[in-house]
Amino acid sequence: MNSGEVFLSVPSGFEWMERRRVVVRRGTDYLLQFVALGGQIECYLDGVLMINAVRDEPSSGLTGLFIDRGRAVFSDFNAHALQ
């Protein structure tokens, strides 16, 4: 068993907006979901709300996943506009 963190960052300089430590098990699949509307961003891990952050200024741009000092496999990565 390993510990890890789920965190949201601002791309320039990876300034952290919010982070939360979680326990991850090697070889286990997890469902990671993000919902962003205006300046509010929610992050779910296996359906459990892990992070609820608000930015003063809503942003636009790119979405990405980043692993630091570890290994992970991401599959079925999709981004959809909220209706």
Sequence and secondary structure as in RCSB ss.txt:
>XXXX:A:sequence
MNSGEVFLSVPSGFEWMERRRVVVRRGTDYLLQFVALGGQIECYLDGVLMINAVRDEPSSGLTGLFIDRGRAVFS
DFNAHALQ
>XXXX:A:secstr
 EEEEEEEEETGGGEEEEEEEEEE TT    EEEEEETTEEEEEETTEEEEEEE SS   S      SSS     
S       
